[in-house]
Amino acid sequence: MFSTLLAVTNPAHEVAASAAHEAPASGGLVHDLVEKFGIDGANVGMQLLSFTILAYVLYRFAIKPTLATMDERNQQIEAGLKNAADTAARLAAAQVQITAQLKEAQVKANVIVEEARKVSKELSDRETAAATERAQQLIAKAQQAIELEHKKMLADAQKEIARLVVATTERVLAKKLNDADRAAYNETAARELTSV
């Protein structure tokens, strides 16, 4: 098509083409194919050069920066997922620690109850009524202490978990939260933890 256009616009080319048709076929198969399809070597060379330049410019200024941006975003996503996994692991560790502390408090309460029972048996002859009353007071104090310790541990755990949620949210959102946002996230996390 290009050779046809050039032939129409370039009379010198037309003369060369007619001379080439009249000459005997001494160039072989390649020469025959070039003549049949009207391929102009200079135009093909220029098109290849233009394509190579275009491919280089596209790679240098479009594809390469796009790939770099995608790699950077993939790294940010991986870091966010790793932080989320770390936070989940910390939360699980905190829950295990709370459970262990609750069991320890229960054991201590049981020890206190057992001590109170031993004291009440030893003093049952003289002060049966007084010993029973003291044992009940010890049990009540132990339960109050357990409840206070439980509430304190839950409050501490909620604060820590809320802090971790805010820290993770800041990292994932990649922005610094103001005090109002931080308070809102803390309150939401505390509400969800108490509802569980």
CYANA upper distance limits for C-alpha pairs under 8 A (distance plus 0.5 A):
  1 MET  CA      5 LEU  CA      6.81
  1 MET  CA     38 GLY  CA      7.91
  2 PHE  CA      6 LEU  CA      6.55
  2 PHE  CA     38 GLY  CA      8.40
  2 PHE  CA     39 ILE  CA      8.43
  2 PHE  CA     40 ASP  CA      8.33
  3 SER  CA      7 ALA  CA      6.32
  3 SER  CA     38 GLY  CA      6.16
  3 SER  CA     39 ILE  CA      7.16
  3 SER  CA     40 ASP  CA      6.87
  4 THR  CA      8 VAL  CA      6.73
  4 THR  CA     38 GLY  CA      8.08
  5 LEU  CA      9 THR  CA      6.78
  6 LEU  CA     10 ASN  CA      5.93
  6 LEU  CA     13 HIS  CA      7.68
  7 ALA  CA     11 PRO  CA      6.99
  7 ALA  CA     13 HIS  CA      6.14
  7 ALA  CA     14 GLU  CA      5.64
  8 VAL  CA     14 GLU  CA      8.02
 10 ASN  CA     14 GLU  CA      7.11
 11 PRO  CA     15 VAL  CA      6.88
 12 ALA  CA     16 ALA  CA      6.77
 13 HIS  CA     17 ALA  CA      6.50
 14 GLU  CA     18 SER  CA      6.66
 15 VAL  CA     19 ALA  CA      6.67
 16 ALA  CA     20 ALA  CA      6.58
 17 ALA  CA     21 HIS  CA      6.78
 18 SER  CA     22 GLU  CA      6.86
 19 ALA  CA     23 ALA  CA      6.73
 25 ALA  CA     31 HIS  CA      8.26
 25 ALA  CA     32 ASP  CA      7.84
 27 GLY  CA     31 HIS  CA      5.39
 27 GLY  CA     32 ASP  CA      7.70
 28 GLY  CA     32 ASP  CA      6.83
 29 LEU  CA     33 LEU  CA      6.70
 30 VAL  CA     34 VAL  CA      6.63
 31 HIS  CA     35 GLU  CA      6.71
 32 ASP  CA     36 LYS  CA      6.50
 33 LEU  CA     37 PHE  CA      6.59
 34 VAL  CA     38 GLY  CA      6.20
 34 VAL  CA     39 ILE  CA      5.62
 34 VAL  CA     40 ASP  CA      8.14
 35 GLU  CA     39 ILE  CA      7.29
 39 ILE  CA     44 VAL  CA      7.97
 40 ASP  CA     44 VAL  CA      6.76
 41 GLY  CA     45 GLY  CA      6.48
 42 ALA  CA     46 MET  CA      6.64
 43 ASN  CA     47 GLN  CA      6.54
 44 VAL  CA     48 LEU  CA      6.58
 45 GLY  CA     49 LEU  CA      6.64
 46 MET  CA     50 SER  CA      6.49
 47 GLN  CA     51 PHE  CA      6.46
 48 LEU  CA     52 THR  CA      6.53
 49 LEU  CA     53 ILE  CA      6.69
 50 SER  CA     54 LEU  CA      6.57
 51 PHE  CA     55 ALA  CA      6.45
 52 THR  CA     56 TYR  CA      6.63
 53 ILE  CA     57 VAL  CA      6.63
 54 LEU  CA     58 LEU  CA      6.53
 55 ALA  CA     59 TYR  CA      6.53
 56 TYR  CA     60 ARG  CA      6.41
 57 VAL  CA     61 PHE  CA      6.34
 57 VAL  CA     62 ALA  CA      8.14
 58 LEU  CA     62 ALA  CA      5.58
 58 LEU  CA     63 ILE  CA      6.73
 59 TYR  CA     63 ILE  CA      5.19
 59 TYR  CA     64 LYS  CA      6.13
 60 ARG  CA     64 LYS  CA      6.11
 60 ARG  CA     65 PRO  CA      8.04
 61 PHE  CA     65 PRO  CA      6.94
 62 ALA  CA     66 THR  CA      6.64
 63 ILE  CA     67 LEU  CA      6.58
 64 LYS  CA     68 ALA  CA      6.69
 65 PRO  CA     69 THR  CA      6.60
 66 THR  CA     70 MET  CA      6.66
 67 LEU  CA     71 ASP  CA      6.61
 68 ALA  CA     72 GLU  CA      6.67
 69 THR  CA     73 ARG  CA      6.67
 70 MET  CA     74 ASN  CA      6.56
 71 ASP  CA     75 GLN  CA      6.69
 72 GLU  CA     76 GLN  CA      6.79
 73 ARG  CA     77 ILE  CA      6.61
 74 ASN  CA     78 GLU  CA      6.59
 75 GLN  CA     79 ALA  CA      6.57
 76 GLN  CA     80 GLY  CA      6.62
 77 ILE  CA     81 LEU  CA      6.65
 78 GLU  CA     82 LYS  CA      6.55
 79 ALA  CA     83 ASN  CA      6.59
 80 GLY  CA     84 ALA  CA      6.61
 80 GLY  CA    168 THR  CA      8.29
 80 GLY  CA    171 ARG  CA      7.35
 80 GLY  CA    172 VAL  CA      5.96
 81 LEU  CA     85 ALA  CA      6.62
 82 LYS  CA     86 ASP  CA      6.59
 83 ASN  CA     87 THR  CA      6.54
 83 ASN  CA    168 THR  CA      7.15
 84 ALA  CA     88 ALA  CA      6.62
 84 ALA  CA    168 THR  CA      7.20
 85 ALA  CA     89 ALA  CA      6.62
 86 ASP  CA     90 ARG  CA      6.63
 87 THR  CA     91 LEU  CA      6.55
 87 THR  CA    164 LEU  CA      7.10
 87 THR  CA    165 VAL  CA      8.25
 87 THR  CA    168 THR  CA      8.00
 88 ALA  CA     92 ALA  CA      6.63
 89 ALA  CA     93 ALA  CA      6.59
 90 ARG  CA     94 ALA  CA      6.53
 91 LEU  CA     95 GLN  CA      6.66
 91 LEU  CA    161 ILE  CA      7.23
 92 ALA  CA     96 VAL  CA      6.68
 93 ALA  CA     97 GLN  CA      6.60
 94 ALA  CA     98 ILE  CA      6.59
 94 ALA  CA    157 ALA  CA      7.49
 95 GLN  CA     99 THR  CA      6.65
 96 VAL  CA    100 ALA  CA      6.65
 97 GLN  CA    101 GLN  CA      6.61
 98 ILE  CA    102 LEU  CA      6.58
 98 ILE  CA    153 MET  CA      7.41
 98 ILE  CA    154 LEU  CA      8.32
 99 THR  CA    103 LYS  CA      6.70
100 ALA  CA    104 GLU  CA      6.61
101 GLN  CA    105 ALA  CA      6.55
102 LEU  CA    106 GLN  CA      6.62
102 LEU  CA    150 HIS  CA      7.47
103 LYS  CA    107 VAL  CA      6.65
104 GLU  CA    108 LYS  CA      6.68
105 ALA  CA    109 ALA  CA      6.57
105 ALA  CA    146 ILE  CA      6.80
106 GLN  CA    110 ASN  CA      6.59
106 GLN  CA    146 ILE  CA      8.02
107 VAL  CA    111 VAL  CA      6.64
108 LYS  CA    112 ILE  CA      6.66
109 ALA  CA    113 VAL  CA      6.61
109 ALA  CA    139 ILE  CA      8.26
109 ALA  CA    142 ALA  CA      6.32
109 ALA  CA    143 GLN  CA      7.84
109 ALA  CA    146 ILE  CA      8.14
110 ASN  CA    114 GLU  CA      6.57
111 VAL  CA    115 GLU  CA      6.64
112 ILE  CA    116 ALA  CA      6.64
112 ILE  CA    138 LEU  CA      7.97
112 ILE  CA    139 ILE  CA      8.00
112 ILE  CA    142 ALA  CA      7.88
113 VAL  CA    117 ARG  CA      6.75
113 VAL  CA    135 ALA  CA      8.06
113 VAL  CA    138 LEU  CA      8.00
113 VAL  CA    139 ILE  CA      6.75
114 GLU  CA    118 LYS  CA      6.79
115 GLU  CA    119 VAL  CA      6.70
116 ALA  CA    120 SER  CA      6.62
116 ALA  CA    134 ARG  CA      8.44
116 ALA  CA    135 ALA  CA      5.64
116 ALA  CA    138 LEU  CA      7.69
117 ARG  CA    121 LYS  CA      6.73
117 ARG  CA    135 ALA  CA      7.51
118 LYS  CA    122 GLU  CA      6.81
119 VAL  CA    123 LEU  CA      6.68
119 VAL  CA    131 ALA  CA      7.77
120 SER  CA    124 SER  CA      6.11
120 SER  CA    128 THR  CA      7.51
120 SER  CA    131 ALA  CA      5.48
120 SER  CA    132 THR  CA      6.76
120 SER  CA    135 ALA  CA      7.57
123 LEU  CA    127 GLU  CA      6.09
123 LEU  CA    128 THR  CA      6.91
123 LEU  CA    131 ALA  CA      7.07
124 SER  CA    128 THR  CA      4.58
124 SER  CA    129 ALA  CA      8.28
124 SER  CA    131 ALA  CA      7.35
127 GLU  CA    131 ALA  CA      6.33
128 THR  CA    132 THR  CA      6.70
129 ALA  CA    133 GLU  CA      6.82
130 ALA  CA    134 ARG  CA      6.74
131 ALA  CA    135 ALA  CA      6.62
132 THR  CA    136 GLN  CA      6.76
133 GLU  CA    137 GLN  CA      6.82
134 ARG  CA    138 LEU  CA      6.71
135 ALA  CA    139 ILE  CA      6.67
136 GLN  CA    140 ALA  CA      6.62
137 GLN  CA    141 LYS  CA      6.57
138 LEU  CA    142 ALA  CA      6.49
139 ILE  CA    143 GLN  CA      6.59
140 ALA  CA    144 GLN  CA      6.56
141 LYS  CA    145 ALA  CA      6.45
142 ALA  CA    146 ILE  CA      6.54
143 GLN  CA    147 GLU  CA      6.50
144 GLN  CA    148 LEU  CA      6.47
145 ALA  CA    149 GLU  CA      6.43
146 ILE  CA    150 HIS  CA      6.33
147 GLU  CA    151 LYS  CA      6.50
148 LEU  CA    152 LYS  CA      6.50
149 GLU  CA    153 MET  CA      6.50
150 HIS  CA    154 LEU  CA      6.58
151 LYS  CA    155 ALA  CA      6.52
152 LYS  CA    156 ASP  CA      6.57
153 MET  CA    157 ALA  CA      6.46
154 LEU  CA    158 GLN  CA      6.45
155 ALA  CA    159 LYS  CA      6.65
156 ASP  CA    160 GLU  CA      6.67
157 ALA  CA    161 ILE  CA      6.45
158 GLN  CA    162 ALA  CA      6.36
158 GLN  CA    189 ALA  CA      8.04
158 GLN  CA    190 ALA  CA      6.09
158 GLN  CA    193 LEU  CA      7.29
159 LYS  CA    163 ARG  CA      6.54
159 LYS  CA    186 ASN  CA      7.92
159 LYS  CA    190 ALA  CA      7.83
160 GLU  CA    164 LEU  CA      6.65
161 ILE  CA    165 VAL  CA      6.57
161 ILE  CA    189 ALA  CA      7.98
162 ALA  CA    166 VAL  CA      6.64
162 ALA  CA    185 TYR  CA      7.62
162 ALA  CA    186 ASN  CA      5.33
162 ALA  CA    187 GLU  CA      8.28
162 ALA  CA    189 ALA  CA      5.84
162 ALA  CA    190 ALA  CA      6.96
163 ARG  CA    167 ALA  CA      6.57
163 ARG  CA    186 ASN  CA      7.32
164 LEU  CA    168 THR  CA      6.45
165 VAL  CA    169 THR  CA      6.42
165 VAL  CA    185 TYR  CA      8.11
165 VAL  CA    186 ASN  CA      8.32
165 VAL  CA    189 ALA  CA      7.87
166 VAL  CA    170 GLU  CA      6.53
166 VAL  CA    182 ARG  CA      6.94
166 VAL  CA    185 TYR  CA      6.80
166 VAL  CA    186 ASN  CA      7.51
167 ALA  CA    171 ARG  CA      6.77
168 THR  CA    172 VAL  CA      6.50
169 THR  CA    173 LEU  CA      6.28
169 THR  CA    174 ALA  CA      8.41
170 GLU  CA    174 ALA  CA      6.00
170 GLU  CA    175 LYS  CA      5.99
170 GLU  CA    176 LYS  CA      6.37
170 GLU  CA    177 LEU  CA      7.05
171 ARG  CA    175 LYS  CA      7.50
177 LEU  CA    181 ASP  CA      6.25
177 LEU  CA    182 ARG  CA      6.47
178 ASN  CA    182 ARG  CA      6.63
179 ASP  CA    183 ALA  CA      6.51
180 ALA  CA    184 ALA  CA      6.66
181 ASP  CA    185 TYR  CA      6.67
182 ARG  CA    186 ASN  CA      6.58
183 ALA  CA    187 GLU  CA      6.53
184 ALA  CA    188 THR  CA      6.61
185 TYR  CA    189 ALA  CA      6.55
186 ASN  CA    190 ALA  CA      6.56
187 GLU  CA    191 ARG  CA      6.61
188 THR  CA    192 GLU  CA      6.73
189 ALA  CA    193 LEU  CA      6.64
190 ALA  CA    194 THR  CA      6.69
191 ARG  CA    195 SER  CA      6.69
192 GLU  CA    196 VAL  CA      6.90
